[in-house]
């Protein structure tokens, strides 16, 4: 008689002996890249299944996070260094390819971190790996340059209208902006002398950007860098 295939045993958790860590469903993990020299992949564990009767070996079903440079549109100016996109790309991988656990924060939570560690990432978009579309497909823009917020870049806020600006866009430096006690943008400052504390004024008198404006994030630019499992 033909041997019946053993049913796959679903595990609630699994001890990774090679890194002495325990994983469970929902954990964010770092997985070994298939390309030497490339950073570890970031993924979310969706399920864990034993590959033997004793449960001493396991595979993980993961949902990949893509880095901006792996998407069809490529990395753009507003993408943070630790930004990742939750994709619709699922894979089944050996648990042995997991190199460690990490934390993928919401965008809001990430911006409130007092310090960012090597294993901290953030996600504000879901990504369709087949079409290059994002959810949400638009994002609010700020400053005169009309760019979405990049948490890696310092911005100063006008005390009157609450709009945010990059120091370079208002004609000053990051160092000078950090010393500001008060800031009023050109639109809100009666005499356009909004940078007295930094001894600098902006030469550009364009009106401030309405934060209700948004930028479409799904426009493609670069060829898709397909991930190999």
Protein Blocks (a to p, Z undefined) as FASTA:
>chain_A
ZZddddddddfbdcdfknopacdehiacddddfbghiacdddddfbdcdfbfnopaccdd
ddddddfklpmnopafklcfkbccddfbdcdddfklpgbdcddddfklmmmpfbdcfkbc
cdfbdcdfknopacdfbdcdedjkopacdfkbccdddfklopacdfklnopafklmmmpm
bdcdfklmmnlpablmnopacfbfcdcddfkbccdfkbcfbdcddddZZ
